[in-house]
């Protein structure tokens, strides 16, 4: 595992192009395009103001940079650096901007969700979609890019409009049986649309592409309901996380619940492996306490950590939420299926330092990762069943069915990993700090030689600039399953 | 009581009183007499007559035979009657005392009982009081509790009402809020509209797109006009995707179904094979109805075999029923097999046990015979191996035998010595007998000679003989613990006896008899007694004198025998 040097970024705007070749980062009002493999700067664009949003077009040829405060969107072309496009939303304002799946249209949502403006880069044509609903997830494009589902609010009723993205033709328009629609999401095969109500009512509706209501699911009443909804990549399961700290799995044939995953405070499921992160101060010998070490090594103050397998039963720290406050910190807020739909990772908000991994074949708990601090972000490798997570410290954590690893990010200046995202190939990870970012390269094919190679210093700048840290962070503490 | 009876008696016997005024007088006098002083004597010399009459009257009134008749003189008192009467009276008195005692005892008992009963009654009363009080307390508590329950019930009712009220309030509020929200939303929408209008109308800062040059579509096609045709095309595409999705899903399901069918088929085949193999046994079991059922089953099998291939509803039904049937049969079969197996297991275990026991017995017998044979083999024909084997035994045996030999040898020597001593003793005895015979002959001769003229010397002679006899007995008894010494002393005695018998004079014999009556040592009539005794002794002994001597001889030999025994 190798780490790049740190690069600057702002607003955590840093994205890899869909084809995986380029890395775009925003630094204040500048947009920097780098080659992912060499990290050399290929292009540098300067926008009119500080960039608040940035997005690659699906064909990786264009990038849009939105400056919401100014109501401006600027589009840059990678092939033609001279080419430019500027969309001014004027005084109507701008709260959200995104590409359509074809990469030739830009959808801008105006302030107060007055309307959605669709700009065509091909024809300069503009079209409006009125009554968009301001909610958790009001629009969603199907995976193949053919259809867009849009939540609407008209006359105090919720509607869903299905557009053909090709020419923005309204394909279907239907009223939903929701009190206050909170979100919608296409199944990965683009044939079923899941619609869920706001947290006041537990209600999940499933619509076919042609607007037929396939099924309605409600687990309970009179209590805060759905908090998160996720489709499995195979479209086979719909996972619903709710405020009652449970995840319910619906199947795609009968749309009935087939499994329910509880998040108990005491784990005594004999089949689950509980990994607990244990922090340990690095034992510094007297020889190492030289001035050189102290000056250069922030690693000196870093703690090493490793995972230990806890014997069951395990008590998990639980924070009791304040019941009088809105949006209580309880319930399953994050759900993520691995790319092969084999595993489901969940996070319960009142057990913020714990990630739960469930086996979807056996329908039981596979592993529990108990971190020392609250988990900020976790994401599955897009190619393998491998989960990366960060807890806003200097470490990167990886889980795979084979075991669990904690890796110290060998960088200076107290780089803390706030969020992370995988490269599409699963070979590298982008680690985002507050103002910086760092790339982490996985040697997936020769994992056993990982630390050997990193000591060779193939291409990692980190080793060139900090030779001490190489010995500090390697080998990563691995705890294999028994 | 006696007084009252007396008075009654007086009244009843009033005619009698008239006839005898004297008696009347005396009787009227009697209570006075009693009243004045009980101590004053009842009968004096003057009023004997009166007393007699009074007593007789009394006695007759008590139902006894009359003691004295008025006509009779006072001296003619029948003593027997009086004594009888007295005896009767005493008896009566005793009985009365007895009964009185009994009554007293009874009374004591009853009084103690009464005390006890009183005690218990008081205790019970206390308990009653206590329980009454408790009861009252409980009643009071119950009342309080009931009150509480009532209050709680009212509370509950109130709460329920409250809840109802609150629910109503909530509902009304919710509807109110919903209404408000809708109103607000409408207003919001109106505002949005208005704003939209205004923004559209506003000229100075319009929405704008500034593109250097428009780019082509991603798919390279030109955009098309929106027509009805495109709409239809979109619809078609949509249905196409849906269709393809359903298609794939159906294909998956078909695949899955095929898999399941395959499994089912296989299971079925297995089941059929198992059940058909079982069928002959069933038929053999004489279960005719079962056979019939099996036949029908066969039919089902055959039909279901085909039905697996069919996909229509009826076939499915048939299939499921047949499968269910077979499954049930299989289950029952397996259960039966299980039970049989358990039974059979028990039986086989028992059999095994018996067999093993038999084996064990056989083995034991075998071992025994082997041992016997070995013994037989080893003792007679110990050619070389047996000799070698028993060499050590032989050695031990030899050792033991040698030891035994030694002890036997020693014993033999002892016996030899003893025999020698015995022969010596016998020789000596014969010598002595010879001497004794001679002695006797001389003595007899002597006595014969002195028989008539010297009668006085008889007593001394007799005492001498007796003393000699006594001496012969005493040392033997004292020397019983020391046999070796006894022999010598005995021998000494023999020699000693033989000597004094011949040499002892009559004058020397006197002190010896005093040894016999030890208790009469202090008595003054010792001599006379001794003489008496001796005379008695002599009287009884004179006819058997010869026998006595013979006895002493026997005794001697006997003592010798005893000595020998003790030495051994």
Interface residues (C-beta under 8 A of the other chain):
Chain A: X58 X59 X77 X82 X83 X84 X85 X86 X87 X88 X89 X90 X91 X92 X102 X103 X104 X112 X114 X115 X117 X119 X121 X122 X123 X124 X126 X146 X147 X153 X155 X156 X164 X166 X167 X169 X171 X189 X190 X191 X208 X209 X210 X253
Chain B: X181 X182 X185 X186 X192 X195 X196 X199 X202 X205 X206 X207 X208 X209 X210 X211 X212 X213 X214 X215 X216 X217 X218 X219 X223 X224 X226 X230 X231 X234 X235 X237 X238 X239 X241 X242 X245 X249
